[in-house]
């Protein structure tokens, strides 16, 4: 899986950071130290870490990922990363 999206709420820029969905690579999620959860009201699971996005971005860079784009969507910050 060469692409990954991570996101956080603007008001929670120190964490948690959402790092994957229920279809994400479990090995990568383990390397990031991510925990799987289902938020009340959602019918899907997501992986998150209790670290700020900066820490997660640094970990992903060390694993060979590069930021392709970043945007703000409402109150959410989203980064798209790619690994060759």
N, C-alpha and C positions, 0 to 999 in steps of 0.2 A: 504494500500500500504506500505509494510514493507521496500522497498528499495528506495533510492533516490540518484541521481547523482547531484553533483554541480561542476561547472567549472569556470575558469577565464583564461584570456590571461596572459602570463608571464609578459608582459610589463604593464599590468593593475592590478598588484597584490594588489592594494589598492581598487579595485572595478572597474566596477560593477562585481557582481558574478551571474552567471546563476544558478538558483535553480530548474528549472523544465521546462517541455514542456506542450503542450496544453492538454495533458491527465493527468496532475498532480492533486493531491487532492486540490481543491480550499480552503478548510479549513486550510490545512497546509500552503498553499501559503499566506493566510491572516495572519496567525500567524508569518510568516517570514517577513511580510510587503512587499511582492513581487508584482511587477507590470507586467502585461502581455503586450507583444509587438511583432510585426512582423517586422523583419529587412528587409529593401528593398532588393529584390532579392531572399528572402527565401519564400517558400510556406507553412511555418509552423510558429506557434507562440511559444514563450518561455517566461518564467517568470524570472525576474531578480530583484536584490536588489542593491542599490548603496553603499553597504558596502563591506569591504574586506572579503575574504573567512574565515579568522580567526573568525570574528564576527559571521558569518553565522554558522560555525562549532560549536561555543559555544552555539548558540541558539538551534541548532539541538540536541546537547548533553543534554541540559536542557529538551528537549521534548522526551528523551529516545533513541535517535539514537546513534550508535557507528560507527566509521570509520572502514570499512572492508578492503579497499585498497585505494591507491593513486598512480597516475602515471602522467607522462608528455607525451603528445602526440603532437609532433611538438612544437608549441608555446603555447599550452594549458595545464593547470594543471587540473586534474580531480580527484575528491574524490567520492568513493562509500560508502554509509552509509546504515546501516540496523537497524531496530527496532524490538525487540522481540515481 
